[in-house]
Each structure stands twice: as structure tokens, then as C-alpha cells.
Amino acid sequence: MHLEFSSTRPPGPPTADRPWQRSYWPGGATVVIGLALLLPDGWGAAMLGQFVTVIGGCLLGNAIVARRRLAAVGSREPRQWTITDDGLRSGNRLGSVYWTWNQVHRVVEHPDVYLLYPSDSPHTATFDVPRDALTPDQDSEFRAFLTARGLLPHT
């Protein structure tokens, strides 16, 4: 087997990106409500206003991070993958990673990525193989290879 392809997909497991997380509206509205609660006199309203304002600030911070992550994905330098019978290599001009098949103990299959683990612990580093960059023939060849090695169940 010899597969070569490239992709701009970010490394690692898939992330759940919800559209509301990129919007400034939930955070901005929550801050305004919190500030409005600070206006009336009273200890309870002031405490609630401070709490709601902090929550709004957290939502605004989350929107900033989600937008930066989206912008980074758009300008990501592509990585090149080479998969052979001996091992896997992924890298770009900044560096590369090489794993032999002896290092791969477990594979988790997602709709958009194969995650290869060096141990049974879910907290170890992964080697990701994006499926969107694979042609259907390459994907079936790679899946058959993983199944033959006992890393994926027979279907």
C-alpha cells in the first residue's frame, strides 16, 4: 500500500463548532442585561447583575476564540501524508511526524477522520488521517488495511 495526499484539516479529533459560538450577540446581550441589573439599588440585584455581566464576558471571549480558530483553519498550511506498509508520515515545512505500524495499537473511526492511538489510553497523542482528502478508493484501501491489521472491526 502507498497513499499520498494533502489536507488543510486541523490536527486531532473533530471539534463541535456551533454557529452561536461565533456570534457576538449572546455575549453582548447578556452583558447589557447584567449592566441593567446593576442600576437598581439592592444587594441581590447588584450580585445578580455582576454574575450576569461576567457570564456575558465569558460568552464574548468564547466568540473571539471561536472566530480566531475559524480564521486559523482558513489560512492553515496544508500537511502532506504518506502512508505505506511500513508506517505513516505527516508534515509540512515546519516539521513532520513519523509512526511505524508497531506504534499503532488502536484506531477510532470518525466520519471525517481516522484517529490512530499508540496505546489504549484515550489521553495519549493521536496520529490523525483526514478522510475528506482521501478518494473513495484510497479510503476503502486504507480501511481494508486497518481491518487486516486488526485495528478496525470487520463490516
Steps between C-alpha positions, in 0.01 A plus 500: 500500500621851421270800549595866467271798549485844661243688708459823695288329768618590852665213687324297765146387566203677345374804687137593555468850361158654553403813304379683813852474644634726222232766555554804723125540561453255791794647692417862421134462598595324823745779594233766435248312715760462776584871493129587511466284812776703668298824480229434763591524866515178691751238586329214313461689173863618512629146558281362222613782269866424568445130438311556173764752382781250562308229312456742210873574503572127484265460203674790322839340566373171363384675180843660456677164541256322264549767232880484533491121471287527185740757349799278583343203323446713191866600480653168611793369301416159351656188647620218278426138600686193380365164610689180413518143624785608731348809664334839480654842449326837527662839476557834334792744481488551879558136588374147467390200704576137414341195662566136422206262501643334812424824687129495407295301753152637442300688234184705549303566183305826467309614189772754414818354656676182611670546839790263565609451862833361628334346807160413640487824700275767344730770644800431277607686188327395180603468139211630294423398142233728347243317292386801296835506316482130412333386181235229551746239367775620736259502794385144432861383448611663826199364689568150365865533607397604854248215516764249386731620779219447755466872576143535368211250524385309191185646346 
